[in-house]
Amino acid sequence: MTGIIDYNAGNIKSVEHALESIGAPYILSGNPCDLENVDRVIFPGVGDAAYAMQQLKQTGFDSFLKNWAESDKPILGICLGSQVVFDYSEEGNTECLGLLKGSIRHFSSLKKNGFDTSLKVPHIGWNNVSFTNGGSPFLNGVAQDSDFYFVHSYVIQPEDSSIVKGYADYGIKIPAIVEKDNIAVFQFHPEKSGKPGLRILKNFVASDLSAKEEF
């Protein structure tokens, strides 16, 4: 069973629809107690990092996610959920969950890294992702350089580049897929990315699915 974390900052409906489309059972809840016995959690998110952290603290999901990560149970983070698992975000000067080492920086802060400031920010739309560092089991059945849907103004900057499993190119190389141990995060929206995105979600929930048909 998959749990979807509802902390008032998530792209919940699209995640629900995606899981329903692949026949994956799930529980959606804003109460950490309701998700204690699920097998894995999806941590979605859109919007502002400071607000997200405020909501996580108010709901108790900050402690829940830290304990969940320490227990080696699977976490899949999406968009804002892929960012606040790191230590710090420039957005609102926000101390985040610290499940992974690294920071989140605005595109404009990456000018010295070669970012072309003539490009529009936020980065919105379809972009292809190139797999690296051996890829991930969650990418099984997903073609190299598949297109995924992005909406973001801030960029993941992990301390350890070896945990980056996929990059997109938007003026600079953008870490689009990061995985370390039981934590896998996606800067893009797999639930809005057609067949490749549904394949990722299907791989994540595979043990709950009786049918293994290809998309």
Beta strands, then each sheet from edge to edge (+ up, - down):
strand 1: 2-5
strand 2: 26-29
strand 3: 40-43
strand 4: 75-78
strand 5: 88-89
strand 6: 94-95
strand 7: 102-106
strand 8: 123-131
strand 9: 146-152
strand 10: 154-158
strand 11: 164-169
strand 12: 173-180
strand 13: 183-186
sheet 1: 2+ 1+ 3+ 4+ 13+ 12- 11+ 8- 9+
sheet 2: 6+ 5- 7- 10+
end
